[in-house]
Amino acid sequence: MRTDNELRHDWTKEELLEIYNRPLLQLVYDAASIHRAWQRPDEVQISTLLSVKTGGCPEDCSYCGQAARYHTDIKVQALLPTETVLAHAQKAKDSGSSRFCMAAAWREVRDNRDFDRIIDMVKGVNDIGLEVCCTLGMLTADQAQRLQEAGLYAYNHNLDTSEEFYDEIISTRKFDNRIETIKNVRKAGITVCSGGIIGLGERIEDRISMLRTLSNMEKHPESVPINALARVAGTPLENLPKVDVWDMVRTIATARIVMPASMVRLSAGRIEMTETEQAWCFMAGANSIFTGERETLLVTPNPGVSEDMQMLSNLGLKPMKVEREVMSCSNS
């Protein structure tokens, strides 16, 4: 395995465009070669994502069925009981997951009883022995510190798209708000999970700009989810076309080349991808997938755990075993 000393943080748009636009087979070969130098090519991390609070979000993210202002079939669900979440976490571990991510449809974290309950969930999942991840919206430095002390391993806060295209997708917050939350997470000593969504109507240059923002951070995100737009009926983007698989492959390959030490996560949209198409994404450098119970990923369809395990077996891949000690909880 190579070292962080070889990582670059000064990529130009021209360099990234050149990588993205390489002849496809050459691009995949280049990405696969880098993947093998930095990662274990036969392992894929299985991460389970659970919606612990669903719907009713005041944001207007054009792609999201959990926004209260859109008329979708998604049912609002209050914050789950802690014991229910811990039961899901144990089941996820027993099914082969090594990371458990809890998502709440909030615009921002508030210092109230619900956040206290999230802290208890983090402690409990950490005690089970899983990497604990949360995605709860915007986060202050003090809130990030509380999560870190509870044992949080990772915090997800996607850029979604480029800074230039951002206002076309979301108006209820600014791109800089996302950057500020990521900085607060990093300062607290929590690993960063941040990526974006392909198929929002963006240009290739927007994908490049998003990847440039991520790859030129002082420290690359430890996890980079690449999502294909999951078109939810009732949202402004419901009628956009299905994301072309080669767009996904090119984006994943470019992310792998410029952020070789990061986990590149093949995330939302897999339900519309064949096993062959997903295999191309793994070849291009993806080394993590998300699973969800009841064959959902938050509120959109997703392949089931048994289906994913069969796919990995067919491709000669195996679930990644994360060797780490359970993080200590300062406030326990």
C-alpha positions in Angstrom: 0.0 0.0 0.0 1.2 3.5 -0.8 1.3 6.4 1.7 -0.5 9.7 2.1 2.7 11.4 1.3 2.1 10.6 -2.4 -1.3 12.2 -2.5 -1.9 15.4 -4.5 -4.1 18.3 -3.4 -3.5 20.7 -6.3 -5.5 19.3 -9.2 -6.5 21.7 -11.9 -9.8 21.5 -13.9 -7.8 20.9 -17.0 -6.1 17.9 -15.5 -9.3 16.4 -14.2 -11.0 16.9 -17.6 -8.2 15.1 -19.3 -8.6 12.2 -17.0 -12.4 12.0 -17.2 -12.3 12.2 -21.1 -9.7 9.6 -21.7 -10.7 6.7 -23.9 -13.0 4.6 -21.7 -10.9 1.4 -21.6 -7.7 3.3 -21.0 -9.4 5.3 -18.2 -10.7 2.2 -16.5 -7.3 0.5 -16.8 -5.6 3.5 -15.3 -8.1 3.6 -12.4 -7.9 -0.1 -11.8 -4.1 0.0 -11.7 -4.1 2.8 -9.1 -6.8 1.0 -7.2 -4.6 -2.1 -6.9 -1.7 0.0 -5.7 -3.6 1.6 -2.9 -6.5 -0.7 -2.0 -7.3 -4.4 -1.7 -8.9 -5.1 -5.0 -10.8 -8.2 -4.0 -12.6 -6.5 -1.0 -15.7 -4.3 -0.9 -16.9 -2.7 2.2 -20.5 -3.4 3.0 -22.2 -0.4 4.7 -25.7 -0.3 6.0 -27.7 2.9 5.9 -30.7 3.3 8.1 -33.2 6.3 8.1 -33.6 7.0 11.8 -35.9 10.0 11.1 -37.7 10.2 7.8 -39.4 13.0 5.9 -40.6 16.4 6.9 -37.4 18.2 6.0 -37.7 22.0 5.4 -35.0 22.0 2.7 -35.9 22.2 -1.0 -33.2 19.8 -2.4 -34.7 19.1 -5.9 -33.8 15.4 -5.8 -35.1 14.6 -2.4 -38.4 12.9 -1.6 -38.0 13.8 2.1 -38.5 17.5 1.5 -41.8 18.5 3.1 -42.8 20.8 0.3 -42.9 18.0 -2.3 -45.9 15.7 -2.7 -44.4 12.2 -2.6 -45.5 8.8 -1.2 -42.8 8.9 1.5 -44.3 8.7 5.0 -43.0 11.0 7.7 -41.4 9.0 10.6 -40.3 10.4 13.9 -36.9 9.6 15.4 -36.7 5.8 16.0 -36.3 4.4 19.5 -32.7 3.8 20.4 -33.3 0.1 21.0 -34.8 -0.3 17.5 -31.8 1.3 15.9 -29.4 -0.9 17.9 -31.3 -4.0 16.8 -30.9 -2.9 13.2 -27.2 -2.3 13.7 -26.7 -5.8 15.2 -28.6 -7.3 12.3 -26.4 -5.3 9.9 -23.2 -6.6 11.5 -24.5 -10.2 11.4 -25.2 -9.8 7.7 -21.6 -8.7 6.9 -21.7 -4.9 7.2 -18.7 -3.2 8.8 -20.2 0.3 8.8 -23.5 1.5 10.0 -24.8 4.9 9.0 -27.8 6.6 10.6 -29.6 9.3 8.6 -32.0 11.9 9.9 -34.0 14.2 7.6 -33.0 17.4 9.3 -31.7 20.7 7.8 -29.4 21.0 10.8 -28.7 19.5 14.1 -30.4 21.2 17.1 -29.2 20.9 20.7 -32.2 19.2 22.0 -33.5 15.8 23.3 -33.4 14.3 19.8 -29.7 15.0 19.5 -29.1 13.5 22.9 -30.8 10.4 21.6 -28.6 10.4 18.5 -25.6 10.5 20.9 -26.9 7.5 22.7 -27.3 5.7 19.4 -23.8 6.5 18.4 -22.5 5.1 21.6 -24.5 1.9 21.3 -23.6 1.2 17.7 -19.9 1.9 18.5 -20.2 -0.7 21.3 -21.4 -3.3 18.8 -18.1 -2.9 17.0 -19.2 -1.2 13.8 -17.8 1.9 12.2 -20.5 4.5 13.1 -21.5 7.1 10.6 -24.2 9.8 10.8 -25.7 12.2 8.3 -27.8 14.7 10.1 -27.5 17.9 8.1 -25.5 21.0 9.1 -23.4 20.7 12.2 -21.6 23.1 14.5 -18.1 22.6 15.8 -19.5 21.9 19.3 -22.0 19.4 18.0 -19.2 17.6 16.0 -17.1 17.4 19.1 -20.0 15.8 21.0 -20.4 13.2 18.3 -16.7 12.5 18.3 -16.7 12.0 22.1 -19.6 9.6 21.7 -17.5 7.5 19.3 -18.6 8.7 15.9 -16.3 7.4 13.2 -17.5 9.2 10.1 -19.9 12.0 9.2 -21.5 12.1 5.8 -22.2 15.5 4.2 -22.2 15.4 0.4 -21.4 18.4 -1.7 -24.1 17.0 -4.1 -22.7 19.0 -7.1 -20.4 21.8 -8.1 -20.4 25.2 -6.4 -21.4 26.7 -9.8 -24.5 24.4 -10.3 -25.5 24.2 -6.6 -28.1 27.0 -6.6 -29.9 25.2 -9.4 -30.6 22.3 -7.1 -30.9 23.8 -3.6 -32.0 27.3 -2.5 -32.4 26.8 1.2 -28.7 26.7 2.0 -25.5 27.6 0.3 -22.5 25.6 -0.9 -20.4 27.2 1.7 -22.6 25.9 4.4 -21.7 22.4 3.3 -18.0 23.2 3.3 -18.3 24.7 6.8 -19.9 21.5 8.2 -17.1 19.4 6.6 -14.5 21.7 8.3 -16.3 21.3 11.7 -16.3 17.5 11.2 -12.6 17.5 10.3 -11.6 19.7 13.3 -13.3 17.3 15.7 -11.2 14.4 14.4 -14.1 12.6 12.7 -13.5 11.1 9.3 -15.2 12.8 6.4 -17.7 11.1 4.0 -18.5 13.4 1.1 -19.3 13.0 -2.5 -22.1 13.9 -4.9 -24.9 13.0 -7.3 -24.7 12.3 -11.0 -27.6 13.0 -13.2 -29.0 16.2 -11.8 -28.9 17.9 -15.1 -25.3 19.1 -14.5 -22.6 19.4 -17.1 -19.4 17.3 -17.2 -17.6 20.4 -16.0 -19.8 20.4 -12.9 -18.8 16.9 -12.1 -15.1 17.9 -12.5 -15.6 21.0 -10.3 -17.1 18.8 -7.6 -14.3 16.3 -7.7 -11.8 19.1 -7.7 -13.2 20.6 -4.6 -13.0 17.2 -2.8 -9.6 16.3 -4.1 -8.0 19.6 -3.3 -9.1 19.6 0.3 -6.2 19.7 2.8 -7.1 16.1 3.6 -9.1 14.0 1.1 -12.4 12.7 2.4 -11.9 9.2 3.7 -15.1 8.2 1.9 -16.4 9.5 -1.5 -19.9 8.4 -2.3 -20.8 8.6 -6.0 -24.6 8.5 -6.3 -26.8 8.1 -9.5 -29.9 10.2 -9.2 -32.8 8.2 -7.8 -35.8 9.8 -9.5 -38.5 10.2 -6.9 -42.1 10.9 -8.1 -43.3 14.2 -6.9 -39.9 15.9 -6.9 -38.7 18.5 -9.5 -36.2 16.1 -11.0 -38.6 13.1 -11.4 -38.6 13.2 -15.2 -34.9 13.4 -15.8 -33.4 10.5 -17.7 -31.7 7.5 -16.1 -28.0 8.1 -15.5 -25.8 6.6 -18.2 -23.6 3.9 -16.7 -20.6 5.2 -18.5 -21.0 8.5 -16.8 -20.9 6.7 -13.5 -17.9 4.7 -14.5 -16.0 7.8 -15.7 -16.8 9.7 -12.5 -15.8 6.8 -10.2 -12.6 6.2 -12.2 -11.7 9.9 -12.0 -12.4 10.0 -8.2 -10.2 6.8 -7.8 -7.3 8.3 -9.7 -7.2 11.7 -7.9 -8.2 10.3 -4.4 -6.5 6.9 -4.4 -6.5 6.4 -0.6 -10.2 7.1 -0.2 -13.1 4.6 -0.2 -15.1 5.3 -3.3 -18.6 4.3 -2.6 -21.0 3.1 -5.3 -24.1 4.5 -3.7 -27.7 5.4 -4.7 -29.1 4.3 -8.0 -27.8 0.7 -8.0 -31.3 -0.7 -8.3 -31.3 0.5 -12.0 -27.9 -1.0 -12.7 -27.3 -4.6 -13.9 -24.7 -6.8 -12.3 -22.5 -6.2 -15.3 -22.8 -2.4 -15.0 -21.9 -2.6 -11.3 -18.9 -4.8 -12.1 -17.6 -2.0 -14.4 -17.9 0.4 -11.4 -15.9 -2.0 -9.2 -13.3 -2.3 -12.0 -13.1 1.5 -12.2 -12.2 1.7 -8.5 -15.4 1.6 -6.4 -14.8 -0.5 -3.3 -17.9 0.0 -1.1 -21.7 -0.4 -1.5 -24.6 0.6 0.7 -27.2 -1.8 1.7 -30.5 -1.1 3.5 -33.0 -3.3 5.2 -36.3 -4.1 3.4 -34.4 -3.5 0.1 -34.4 0.3 0.5 -31.7 2.9 0.8 -33.2 5.5 3.0 -36.5 6.0 1.0 -35.5 4.7 -2.5 -35.3 1.1 -3.8 -32.0 -0.8 -3.4 -30.8 -4.3 -4.0 -31.3 -6.7 -1.1 -28.4 -7.9 1.1 -28.6 -11.5 -0.2 -28.7 -10.2 -3.8 -25.6 -8.1 -3.1 -23.7 -11.0 -1.5 -24.5 -13.2 -4.5 -23.2 -10.5 -6.8 -19.9 -10.2 -4.9 -19.5 -13.9 -5.0 -20.1 -14.0 -8.8 -17.4 -11.3 -9.2 -14.9 -12.9 -6.9 -15.2 -10.2 -4.4 -15.6 -10.5 -0.6 -16.9 -8.2 2.2 -14.2 -6.1 3.7 -13.2 -6.9 7.3 -12.5 -3.7 9.2 -9.8 -4.3 11.8 -10.2 -1.7 14.4 -10.8 -1.3 18.1 -14.1 0.2 19.3 -13.6 3.9 19.9 -13.7 5.0 23.5 -16.5 7.3 24.6 -15.3 10.2 26.6 -18.8 10.8 28.1 -19.8 7.3 28.9 
